[in-house]
């Protein structure tokens, strides 16, 4: 394969867990340089990679074709713009940008430079999301009347020294986990007609929103997206209610925890979920009632990079288009406005 040389702009959790393992196991890519302003051990894990301490060392390297901008959210616009101006293809970590104006500028720049710009919306390839997508597409609960998605955590403390707890522009759970959940809803249903959002600060001492409840209104049904940092005993991840029945899914895709534990993402069983977490379908098929567990489709974050290789080398269609990521930011901006004004926002 004609391998794509890659520069990784950060080796924090995102770089260590979500990018480097796939860049080093996918035959279409060669991880050439990693930016570490403070040593984090990338050289010990990947001895063949060159470690640098300046972003310019990635941007100005003529051998690097693709840069992964996985830096703090508020830096995404400037660093992505710099990479595009230097003629590099770019992956931007979610959220794409902080504002729609910034995102629109980057999309136009990438178009003018004829470069590939995409956003790392890896949760499209979670096994549970692939499974509920099938349930909806095949009409297994009939006509959908309500969709509910939860992405909860238990983090009842304020982490010191992290930009994610800084109340400057572009922080809070709405940009963090909200970027994933909104993207999934838009993939399933498209842009809503309107929304109502409740954003709150629930942890003592926090200065950023750590809870949201977003209602997206569509013709004849509603999608509810909820997340909180104060959920110790999680409920269902997804609840689908339709005219024929229900689908309820607990648990979360296992890939992140496997990657955090150091597992290499290879093998036929990668992304398979334990049967204990398979969702329950309680519905009717061809007039006959059914209630059984439905096997979860294996998750596959590899698909993001497989598609990106084809987009860069073969000109195929991007799986995650920047225009789609821009719509996620539109929803976030509308949610912030809805919460501020305590009203429905029409879209």
Order of alpha helices (4+ residues) and beta strands (2+ residues): beta-alpha-beta-alpha-beta-alpha-beta-alpha-beta-alpha-beta-alpha-beta-alpha-beta-beta-beta-beta-beta-alpha-beta-beta-alpha-alpha-beta
